[in-house]
């Protein structure tokens, strides 16, 4: 594609051209036969914004509050994993974008930047996403770190009793980077240094 994108959907094609296939497949793919992913896309397509006729739209204010935090629009950046696969600044760049647009930044526990790095990068309103692990002390420590660094809310993910089998990642032999928020925890968790931290943290959900 040449030139600048003219709609949101065209960003996907730019991403396909810019990213290694392994990372593009990771970002765009779903689990198993991707039935739920396809249904989610179709569900959004069925949402219709009804136009209002003969209404003064010379001054439009889309701002609102979410959990007491002001935002320029009733949207927020959803917590998604491993932004450094797409950009060298990772979630720090995402947070700066959120601050520039005055919307809320949701940070994934699987981020490639720490809560401290994101918190110190800009003044974006930040929420932190977490699972409740079998090791409750891990969950508590992550929540305390988020609170200490000014995160305004916890996004609790409770819909993963079992991890999805991401077939594209299996075919691509996808290797996940180290989860920055868990670096240095190997000794504290009583683990050998040879264990892959992303795999271990995900195993705690099972």
C-alpha positions in Angstrom: 0.0 0.0 0.0 1.2 3.5 -0.8 0.4 6.7 1.0 -1.3 7.2 4.3 -4.2 5.0 5.5 -7.7 6.6 5.0 -9.6 4.3 7.4 -8.9 2.1 10.4 -9.1 -1.1 8.5 -6.1 -0.1 6.3 -3.8 -0.1 9.3 -4.0 -3.9 9.3 -2.5 -4.1 5.8 0.3 -1.7 6.8 1.0 -3.9 9.8 1.1 -7.0 7.6 3.8 -5.3 5.4 5.8 -4.0 8.3 5.9 -6.9 10.7 7.6 -10.3 10.5 4.9 -13.0 9.6 5.3 -14.6 13.0 4.4 -11.4 14.9 1.6 -10.4 12.4 0.0 -13.8 12.9 0.3 -13.4 16.6 -1.5 -10.1 16.7 -4.2 -11.0 14.2 -4.9 -14.6 15.1 -7.1 -16.4 17.6 -7.3 -19.8 19.1 -8.3 -23.1 17.5 -10.3 -22.5 14.2 -10.8 -18.8 15.2 -14.6 -19.2 15.3 -14.9 -16.7 18.3 -12.6 -14.2 16.6 -14.7 -14.3 13.4 -17.9 -13.9 15.5 -16.5 -10.9 17.3 -15.7 -9.2 14.1 -19.2 -9.9 12.7 -20.8 -8.7 15.9 -19.0 -5.3 15.6 -20.2 -5.1 12.0 -23.8 -5.5 13.1 -23.6 -2.4 15.3 -25.2 0.6 13.6 -24.7 4.2 14.6 -28.1 5.9 14.0 -27.7 9.4 12.5 -29.6 12.2 14.2 -31.2 14.6 11.7 -31.8 18.4 12.1 -29.7 18.5 15.3 -27.1 21.1 16.0 -23.7 19.4 15.7 -21.5 22.5 15.5 -20.2 21.7 19.0 -19.7 18.0 19.8 -18.5 16.8 23.2 -17.7 13.0 23.4 -16.0 13.3 26.8 -17.2 11.2 29.7 -15.9 9.6 32.9 -15.0 5.9 33.4 -14.7 4.8 37.0 -14.3 8.5 38.0 -11.6 9.2 35.4 -12.2 11.8 32.7 -11.7 10.7 29.1 -12.1 12.5 25.8 -14.3 9.7 24.4 -16.2 6.6 25.7 -13.4 4.3 24.6 -10.1 3.0 26.1 -7.1 1.1 24.9 -7.7 -2.5 25.7 -4.9 -4.4 27.5 -3.0 -6.5 24.9 0.2 -8.4 25.2 3.8 -7.8 24.0 3.7 -4.5 22.2 7.5 -4.6 21.6 6.9 -7.2 18.9 5.5 -4.3 16.9 7.5 -1.3 18.2 10.8 -0.9 20.0 9.2 1.3 22.7 6.4 -1.1 23.3 3.7 -0.2 25.8 5.5 3.1 26.7 4.7 4.3 23.1 1.1 3.1 23.5 0.7 5.0 26.8 2.0 8.1 25.2 -0.5 7.8 22.4 -3.2 7.4 25.0 -2.1 10.5 26.8 -2.0 12.5 23.6 -5.6 11.5 22.8 -6.7 11.8 26.4 -8.1 8.3 26.6 -7.4 5.6 29.2 -4.6 3.1 28.7 -5.1 -0.5 29.7 -1.8 -2.3 30.5 -1.6 -6.1 30.1 0.1 -8.2 32.7 1.9 -9.7 29.7 3.4 -6.3 28.7 6.9 -6.0 27.5 7.4 -2.8 29.6 7.0 -2.8 33.3 4.3 -0.9 35.2 7.0 1.4 36.4 8.3 2.2 32.9 4.8 2.9 31.7 3.9 5.0 34.7 6.9 7.2 34.4 6.6 7.7 30.6 3.6 10.1 30.6 0.5 11.3 32.4 -2.0 8.9 30.8 -4.8 7.5 33.0 -3.8 3.9 33.4 -5.7 0.7 34.3 -3.8 -2.6 34.9 -5.1 -6.0 33.8 -4.4 -9.1 35.9 -5.5 -12.7 36.4 -6.1 -14.2 39.8 -3.3 -16.9 40.0 -3.2 -20.0 42.1 -0.3 -18.3 43.7 -2.3 -15.5 45.4 0.9 -13.8 46.5 1.8 -13.1 42.9 -1.5 -11.5 42.2 -1.3 -9.4 45.4 2.3 -8.2 44.5 1.2 -7.1 41.0 -1.8 -5.3 42.3 0.3 -3.5 44.9 2.8 -2.5 42.3 0.1 -1.1 40.1 -1.4 0.9 43.0 2.0 2.2 44.0 2.6 3.5 40.4 -0.7 5.4 40.1 -2.8 2.9 38.2 -6.4 3.9 38.7 -8.2 0.6 38.4 -7.7 -3.2 38.1 -9.1 -5.0 35.0 -9.7 -8.5 36.3 -9.8 -11.1 33.6 -11.9 -14.0 34.6 -12.7 -15.8 31.3 -9.7 -18.1 31.0 -10.3 -21.4 32.7 -8.2 -22.9 30.0 -5.8 -21.3 27.5 -6.7 -21.3 23.9 -4.6 -23.4 21.4 -3.2 -20.8 19.0 -2.5 -22.8 15.9 -0.7 -20.1 14.0 1.8 -19.6 16.9 2.4 -23.3 17.0 3.1 -23.5 13.2 5.4 -20.4 13.4 7.2 -21.7 16.5 6.4 -18.5 18.2 8.8 -17.6 21.0 7.4 -15.1 23.5 9.7 -12.5 24.9 10.3 -12.3 28.7 7.4 -10.7 30.6 9.0 -7.6 32.0 6.7 -7.4 35.0 8.0 -10.7 36.2 11.7 -10.3 35.7 13.8 -11.1 38.7 11.1 -13.2 40.3 12.7 -16.6 39.5 14.4 -17.0 42.8 11.5 -15.6 44.7 9.2 -18.2 43.0 11.6 -21.0 43.7 12.1 -21.7 39.9 15.1 -22.8 37.9 16.5 -20.1 35.7 16.0 -22.3 32.6 12.2 -22.2 32.9 10.5 -19.8 30.4 8.8 -17.2 32.5 5.8 -16.6 30.1 5.0 -20.3 30.0 5.2 -20.5 33.8 3.0 -17.5 34.4 0.4 -18.8 32.0 0.5 -22.3 33.6 -0.6 -20.7 36.9 -4.0 -20.2 35.4 -4.7 -23.9 34.8 
